[in-house]
Amino acid sequence: MNAPENAPEPDERRQQILDEVEQAGLGISSWQAVNAVLETLGEVLPYGTAAYLAASLPDDVGAAVGRHFPVDNAVGDVGRAEFTTAVARRCGCAVDEAEPVIRAVTEAVAAVVPLGVMVNVEHVTPEPLLDLMPHPA
């Protein structure tokens, strides 16, 4: 897959993600937030979708999306509380602070990946988590 002519280089996309998350003023490291959200999201997405998302991100950012086992379906019914608790644990924030972290990271990621990637992610995201994801236009 070739990048569009004016697409930013991978390092620029990485920095764009980190800058957008930093601008959200979350009170935690932007890199820590990105890793926490993407690792947790990678555990609930089907393997193929997680791989598609990871491949669409700069290598070091996409590495966080890795799945620990290759199953091409979502990992059961993941509830909102379970998801936000896992993100909070990984980023070292309070559970009630996790939703803004999730939104900031997913919005930053959506800004640098092709629209089709986020459409695919939204399509397979468990229903209790949908409002935490940006909705592709």
N, CA, C and O of each residue as an XYZ file, in Angstrom:
548
protein
N       0.849     -1.160      0.000
C       0.000      0.000      0.000
C       0.900      1.230      0.000
O       1.731      1.405      0.891
N       0.728      2.066     -0.993
C       1.513      3.278     -1.101
C       0.812      4.418     -0.386
O      -0.412      4.542     -0.420
N       1.608      5.237      0.253
C       1.055      6.391      0.955
C       0.693      7.465     -0.058
O       1.350      7.576     -1.092
N      -0.340      8.260      0.216
C      -0.666      9.369     -0.669
C       0.537     10.298     -0.811
O       1.406     10.349      0.060
N       0.573     11.031     -1.926
C       1.716     11.877     -2.251
C       2.122     12.827     -1.139
O       3.312     12.967     -0.858
N       1.176     13.475     -0.509
C       1.481     14.471      0.519
C       1.354     13.931      1.940
O       1.274     14.702      2.896
N       1.334     12.622      2.075
C       1.189     12.021      3.405
C       2.436     12.298      4.239
O       3.550     12.255      3.716
N       2.262     12.582      5.533
C       3.436     12.804      6.394
C       4.250     11.519      6.539
O       3.718     10.413      6.442
N       5.527     11.688      6.768
C       6.412     10.552      7.002
C       6.023      9.888      8.329
O       5.412     10.529      9.184
N       6.376      8.598      8.506
C       6.002      7.895      9.745
C       6.403      8.639     11.021
O       5.612      8.712     11.961
N       7.627      9.194     11.068
C       8.053      9.907     12.279
C       7.195     11.140     12.520
O       6.924     11.498     13.667
N       6.766     11.792     11.439
C       5.892     12.949     11.581
C       4.523     12.514     12.103
O       3.927     13.199     12.934
N       4.028     11.382     11.620
C       2.738     10.879     12.094
C       2.830     10.495     13.564
O       1.904     10.753     14.332
N       3.933      9.884     13.958
C       4.147      9.528     15.368
C       4.091     10.785     16.217
O       3.399     10.833     17.234
N       4.830     11.807     15.788
C       4.873     13.051     16.551
C       3.509     13.734     16.568
O       3.123     14.327     17.575
N       2.782     13.652     15.461
C       1.443     14.239     15.405
C       0.524     13.579     16.427
O      -0.229     14.268     17.116
N       0.576     12.268     16.529
C      -0.233     11.547     17.518
C       0.136     12.011     18.921
O      -0.734     12.368     19.715
N       1.427     12.004     19.219
C       1.879     12.391     20.562
C       1.524     13.839     20.880
O       1.119     14.148     22.000
N       1.676     14.730     19.894
C       1.346     16.140     20.122
C      -0.139     16.330     20.403
O      -0.514     17.085     21.300
N      -0.989     15.640     19.631
C      -2.437     15.776     19.848
C      -2.843     15.260     21.223
O      -3.677     15.865     21.897
N      -2.259     14.153     21.634
C      -2.577     13.609     22.958
C      -2.058     14.554     24.037
O      -2.739     14.786     25.036
N      -0.873     15.094     23.847
C      -0.304     16.047     24.813
C      -1.191     17.283     24.946
O      -1.393     17.789     26.050
N      -1.717     17.766     23.827
C      -2.574     18.952     23.835
C      -3.885     18.724     24.575
O      -4.544     19.679     24.985
N      -4.260     17.471     24.746
C      -5.493     17.167     25.477
C      -5.340     17.448     26.971
O      -6.335     17.487     27.696
N      -4.104     17.645     27.438
C      -3.872     18.000     28.842
C      -4.330     16.933     29.813
O      -5.054     17.226     30.764
N      -3.918     15.711     29.586
C      -4.385     14.583     30.391
C      -3.642     14.406     31.705
O      -4.121     13.703     32.595
N      -2.489     15.027     31.838
C      -1.729     14.888     33.073
C      -0.874     13.641     33.140
O      -0.304     13.340     34.188
N      -0.773     12.912     32.043
C       0.118     11.747     31.968
C       0.913     11.860     30.678
O       0.550     12.617     29.778
N       1.983     11.113     30.595
C       2.821     11.106     29.399
C       1.989     10.703     28.188
O       1.217      9.746     28.253
N       2.142     11.426     27.090
C       1.381     11.092     25.888
C       1.770      9.712     25.370
O       0.917      8.971     24.882
N       3.047      9.363     25.473
C       3.491      8.039     25.012
C       2.857      6.937     25.869
O       2.441      5.903     25.346
N       2.786      7.155     27.158
C       2.163      6.191     28.069
C       0.675      6.040     27.742
O       0.149      4.927     27.742
N       0.005      7.143     27.468
C      -1.420      7.105     27.127
C      -1.650      6.350     25.824
O      -2.547      5.510     25.741
N      -0.844      6.645     24.805
C      -0.983      5.985     23.505
C      -0.782      4.486     23.653
O      -1.574      3.697     23.137
N       0.260      4.094     24.347
C       0.515      2.661     24.529
C      -0.593      1.969     25.307
O      -1.009      0.869     24.946
N      -1.072      2.600     26.369
C      -2.124      1.994     27.196
C      -3.395      1.761     26.389
O      -3.988      0.684     26.447
N      -3.806      2.770     25.642
C      -5.056      2.653     24.874
C      -4.901      1.654     23.737
O      -5.767      0.802     23.542
N      -3.811      1.747     22.984
C      -3.661      0.851     21.837
C      -3.463     -0.600     22.255
O      -3.963     -1.506     21.588
N      -2.747     -0.834     23.340
C      -2.579     -2.206     23.816
C      -3.923     -2.788     24.242
O      -4.232     -3.937     23.925
N      -4.712     -2.007     24.951
C      -6.019     -2.478     25.408
C      -6.962     -2.656     24.233
O      -7.697     -3.642     24.177
N      -6.955     -1.723     23.295
C      -7.796     -1.850     22.108
C      -7.404     -3.084     21.302
O      -8.268     -3.790     20.783
N      -6.110     -3.343     21.199
C      -5.632     -4.519     20.478
C      -6.121     -5.831     21.073
O      -6.197     -6.846     20.380
N      -6.448     -5.806     22.352
C      -6.951     -7.015     23.005
C      -8.436     -7.258     22.752
O      -8.918     -8.377     22.929
N      -9.158     -6.232     22.343
C     -10.597     -6.416     22.133
C     -10.995     -6.459     20.661
O     -12.107     -6.871     20.334
N     -10.104     -6.040     19.778
C     -10.413     -6.088     18.349
C     -10.098     -7.471     17.797
O      -9.212     -8.155     18.310
N     -10.812     -7.888     16.761
C     -10.419     -9.118     16.079
C      -8.985     -8.990     15.569
O      -8.525     -7.889     15.266
N      -8.295    -10.098     15.479
C      -6.884    -10.104     15.099
C      -6.636     -9.359     13.793
O      -5.712     -8.550     13.707
N      -7.449     -9.624     12.781
C      -7.250     -8.983     11.484
C      -7.385     -7.474     11.560
O      -6.617     -6.749     10.928
N      -8.344     -7.000     12.320
C      -8.547     -5.557     12.472
C      -7.406     -4.942     13.268
O      -6.913     -3.869     12.920
N      -6.986     -5.612     14.331
C      -5.858     -5.112     15.123
C      -4.602     -5.026     14.250
O      -3.851     -4.055     14.335
N      -4.378     -6.031     13.421
C      -3.212     -6.033     12.532
C      -3.314     -4.914     11.499
O      -2.315     -4.263     11.189
N      -4.512     -4.687     10.967
C      -4.748     -3.626      9.991
C      -4.468     -2.260     10.619
O      -3.817     -1.416     10.003
N      -4.947     -2.046     11.818
C      -4.695     -0.798     12.531
C      -3.200     -0.644     12.798
O      -2.632      0.417     12.540
N      -2.563     -1.688     13.308
C      -1.133     -1.624     13.622
C      -0.302     -1.309     12.381
O       0.627     -0.504     12.441
N      -0.636     -1.941     11.259
C       0.119     -1.729     10.018
C      -0.070     -0.322      9.459
O       0.752      0.151      8.675
N      -1.136      0.340      9.855
C      -1.430      1.682      9.364
C      -0.759      2.770     10.196
O      -0.810      3.947      9.839
N      -0.139      2.385     11.287
C       0.513      3.332     12.198
C       2.027      3.240     12.044
O       2.533      2.233     11.549
N       2.760      4.277     12.460
C       4.221      4.147     12.500
C       4.596      2.917     13.324
O       3.909      2.575     14.286
N       5.678      2.261     12.946
C       6.040      0.971     13.546
C       6.015      0.945     15.064
O       5.422      0.036     15.644
N       6.636      1.909     15.725
C       6.706      1.855     17.183
C       5.355      2.117     17.831
O       5.098      1.641     18.937
N       4.496      2.861     17.165
C       3.144      3.097     17.690
C       2.285      1.855     17.431
O       1.568      1.396     18.320
N       2.361      1.319     16.221
C       1.579      0.138     15.859
C       1.932     -1.088     16.676
O       1.096     -1.970     16.875
N       3.168     -1.148     17.149
C       3.594     -2.307     17.948
C       2.750     -2.469     19.205
O       2.588     -3.582     19.705
N       2.212     -1.370     19.717
C       1.389     -1.438     20.932
C       0.068     -2.150     20.687
O      -0.559     -2.625     21.634
N      -0.371     -2.235     19.429
C      -1.663     -2.833     19.104
C      -1.591     -4.353     19.067
O      -2.620     -5.005     18.887
N      -0.422     -4.929     19.231
C      -0.254     -6.366     19.103
C      -1.236     -7.190     19.910
O      -1.628     -6.819     21.016
N      -1.624     -8.314     19.336
C      -2.498     -9.270     20.027
C      -1.634    -10.408     20.536
O      -0.643    -10.768     19.902
N      -1.994    -10.965     21.651
C      -1.208    -12.032     22.247
C      -1.578    -13.409     21.713
O      -0.877    -14.389     21.966
N      -2.657    -13.479     20.992
C      -3.065    -14.747     20.397
C      -3.854    -14.444     19.131
O      -4.673    -13.525     19.122
N      -3.620    -15.208     18.054
C      -4.282    -14.919     16.783
C      -5.687    -15.505     16.684
O      -5.862    -16.647     16.260
N      -6.669    -14.731     17.072
C      -8.066    -15.131     16.946
C      -8.735    -14.054     16.116
O      -8.588    -12.870     16.418
N      -9.470    -14.435     15.072
C     -10.038    -13.409     14.209
C     -11.464    -13.056     14.590
O     -12.333    -12.898     13.732
N     -11.685    -12.937     15.864
C     -12.963    -12.398     16.331
C     -12.683    -11.606     17.602
O     -11.621    -11.733     18.211
N     -13.635    -10.806     17.980
C     -13.441    -10.001     19.188
C     -13.335    -10.918     20.396
O     -13.848    -12.037     20.393
N     -12.671    -10.433     21.415
C     -12.446    -11.232     22.618
C     -13.655    -11.116     23.524
O     -13.667    -10.322     24.465
N     -14.664    -11.910     23.235
C     -15.854    -11.936     24.073
C     -16.560    -10.597     24.135
O     -16.328     -9.714     23.309
N     -17.406    -10.463     25.103
C     -18.127     -9.219     25.320
C     -17.366     -8.396     26.346
O     -17.448     -8.641     27.549
N     -16.636     -7.431     25.856
C     -15.864     -6.579     26.740
C     -16.739     -5.411     27.146
O     -17.262     -4.686     26.300
N     -16.891     -5.238     28.429
C     -17.698     -4.143     28.932
C     -16.890     -2.871     29.064
O     -15.660     -2.896     29.089
N     -17.589     -1.775     29.147
C     -16.960     -0.467     29.272
C     -16.092     -0.384     30.523
O     -14.961      0.096     30.460
N     -16.612     -0.846     31.655
C     -15.862     -0.776     32.908
C     -14.569     -1.589     32.817
O     -13.518     -1.144     33.279
N     -14.648     -2.760     32.229
C     -13.462     -3.606     32.072
C     -12.417     -2.915     31.195
O     -11.228     -2.925     31.511
N     -12.870     -2.318     30.096
C     -11.969     -1.649     29.169
C     -11.318     -0.423     29.822
O     -10.099     -0.262     29.763
N     -12.125      0.433     30.439
C     -11.569      1.647     31.045
C     -10.656      1.320     32.225
O      -9.672      2.022     32.458
N     -10.972      0.267     32.966
C     -10.112     -0.152     34.072
C      -8.761     -0.621     33.557
O      -7.728     -0.302     34.145
N      -8.760     -1.378     32.460
C      -7.498     -1.855     31.878
C      -6.654     -0.691     31.378
O      -5.440     -0.673     31.580
N      -7.287      0.279     30.728
C      -6.549      1.464     30.262
C      -5.985      2.220     31.459
O      -4.814      2.600     31.453
N      -6.794      2.439     32.475
C      -6.343      3.172     33.663
C      -5.145      2.478     34.317
O      -4.171      3.129     34.698
N      -5.228      1.164     34.440
C      -4.125      0.401     35.047
C      -2.847      0.576     34.231
O      -1.767      0.755     34.792
N      -2.972      0.523     32.914
C      -1.792      0.613     32.052
C      -1.210      2.024     31.967
O      -0.003      2.189     31.785
N      -2.048      3.023     32.096
C      -1.503      4.382     31.971
C      -1.261      5.031     33.325
O      -0.730      6.139     33.392
N      -1.642      4.360     34.396
C      -1.377      4.888     35.728
C      -2.271      6.045     36.110
O      -1.873      6.926     36.872
N      -3.492      6.041     35.576
C      -4.433      7.100     35.942
C      -5.614      6.475     36.671
O      -5.742      5.252     36.731
N      -6.463      7.311     37.218
C      -7.671      6.829     37.883
C      -8.659      6.342     36.827
O      -8.639      6.810     35.688
N      -9.510      5.415     37.201
C     -10.484      4.862     36.259
C     -11.370      5.959     35.681
O     -11.701      5.926     34.496
N     -11.755      6.926     36.504
C     -12.625      7.990     35.992
C     -11.887      8.963     35.065
O     -12.518      9.817     34.443
N     -10.572      8.845     34.968
C      -9.781      9.661     34.044
C      -9.492      8.924     32.737
O      -8.935      9.515     31.812
N      -9.857      7.656     32.646
C      -9.504      6.845     31.479
C     -10.272      7.223     30.215
O      -9.709      7.182     29.121
N     -11.539      7.589     30.344
C     -12.323      7.904     29.138
C     -11.744      9.075     28.353
O     -11.648      8.974     27.130
N     -11.352     10.182     28.987
C     -10.711     11.246     28.204
C      -9.397     10.793     27.556
O      -9.057     11.244     26.462
N      -8.667      9.913     28.222
C      -7.431      9.371     27.653
C      -7.761      8.567     26.396
O      -7.117      8.733     25.361
N      -8.760      7.702     26.490
C      -9.158      6.868     25.352
C      -9.587      7.739     24.182
O      -9.173      7.514     23.045
N     -10.409      8.722     24.463
C     -10.887      9.609     23.386
C      -9.743     10.382     22.739
O      -9.685     10.495     21.514
N      -8.836     10.913     23.551
C      -7.710     11.683     23.007
C      -6.836     10.824     22.104
O      -6.427     11.257     21.027
N      -6.553      9.609     22.548
C      -5.686      8.731     21.756
C      -6.387      8.276     20.483
O      -5.792      8.320     19.406
N      -7.634      7.844     20.583
C      -8.306      7.353     19.375
C      -8.540      8.475     18.372
O      -8.493      8.235     17.166
N      -8.790      9.689     18.841
C      -8.940     10.817     17.917
C      -7.608     11.147     17.247
O      -7.577     11.439     16.051
N      -6.516     11.106     17.995
C      -5.198     11.364     17.416
C      -4.820     10.298     16.394
O      -4.265     10.607     15.340
N      -5.122      9.050     16.711
C      -4.840      7.951     15.780
C      -5.689      8.094     14.522
O      -5.190      7.919     13.410
N      -6.963      8.410     14.692
C      -7.864      8.555     13.547
C      -7.392      9.642     12.586
O      -7.653      9.570     11.386
N      -6.700     10.643     13.111
C      -6.231     11.750     12.279
C      -5.074     11.360     11.361
O      -4.787     12.069     10.396
N      -4.400     10.232     11.651
C      -3.213      9.872     10.855
C      -3.346      8.565     10.082
O      -2.461      8.228      9.295
N      -4.415      7.836     10.285
C      -4.594      6.586      9.528
C      -5.652      6.801      8.449
O      -6.469      7.715      8.557
N      -5.640      5.969      7.414
C      -6.667      6.103      6.382
C      -8.075      5.914      6.955
O      -8.271      5.158      7.907
N      -9.035      6.601      6.374
C     -10.428      6.545      6.824
C     -10.931      5.104      6.921
O     -11.626      4.756      7.876
N     -10.591      4.274      5.954
C     -11.052      2.888      5.942
C     -10.626      2.097      7.161
O     -11.332      1.183      7.588
N      -9.488      2.436      7.721
C      -9.004      1.744      8.919
C      -9.947      2.019     10.088
O     -10.358      1.101     10.798
N     -10.280      3.285     10.275
C     -11.158      3.635     11.396
C     -12.585      3.140     11.170
O     -13.283      2.817     12.131
N     -13.022      3.077      9.927
C     -14.342      2.496      9.638
C     -14.341      1.039     10.065
O     -15.295      0.566     10.683
N     -13.261      0.324      9.733
C     -13.154     -1.082     10.109
C     -13.101     -1.238     11.621
O     -13.758     -2.119     12.175
N     -12.334     -0.400     12.290
C     -12.234     -0.453     13.759
C     -13.604     -0.201     14.378
O     -14.026     -0.928     15.278
N     -14.292      0.819     13.899
C     -15.613      1.130     14.456
C     -16.587     -0.025     14.242
O     -17.392     -0.338     15.119
N     -16.512     -0.647     13.085
C     -17.442     -1.732     12.748
C     -17.344     -2.912     13.714
O     -18.346     -3.577     13.975
N     -16.155     -3.178     14.245
C     -15.962     -4.356     15.104
C     -15.757     -4.015     16.581
O     -15.595     -4.911     17.410
N     -15.764     -2.737     16.904
C     -15.606     -2.340     18.307
C     -16.838     -2.780     19.094
O     -17.965     -2.558     18.653
N     -16.634     -3.400     20.250
C     -17.787     -3.799     21.069
C     -18.690     -2.601     21.355
O     -18.204     -1.501     21.616
N     -19.984     -2.813     21.305
C     -20.989     -1.752     21.428
C     -20.798     -0.858     22.653
O     -20.968      0.355     22.524
N     -20.456     -1.380     23.833
C     -20.310     -0.490     24.989
C     -19.162      0.520     24.854
O     -19.068      1.468     25.633
N     -18.293      0.309     23.862
C     -17.125      1.176     23.706
C     -17.259      2.155     22.543
O     -16.400      3.016     22.354
N     -18.317      2.028     21.774
C     -18.432      2.810     20.536
C     -18.346      4.321     20.741
O     -17.730      5.007     19.926
N     -18.931      4.847     21.782
C     -18.906      6.295     21.954
C     -17.533      6.797     22.390
O     -17.321      8.008     22.464
N     -16.603      5.901     22.679
C     -15.235      6.297     23.013
C     -14.371      6.447     21.754
O     -13.260      6.975     21.813
N     -14.895      5.976     20.615
C     -14.155      6.010     19.356
C     -14.651      7.155     18.500
O     -15.838      7.481     18.514
N     -13.735      7.771     17.746
C     -14.200      8.812     16.810
C     -15.009      8.147     15.709
O     -14.707      7.025     15.303
N     -16.027      8.830     15.228
C     -16.860      8.268     14.169
C     -16.384      8.787     12.832
O     -16.425      9.992     12.583
N     -15.928      7.885     11.958
C     -15.457      8.317     10.635
C     -16.558      9.072      9.897
O     -17.729      8.696      9.935
N     -16.158     10.127      9.238
C     -17.137     10.964      8.500
C     -17.617     10.284      7.232
O     -18.434     10.845      6.502
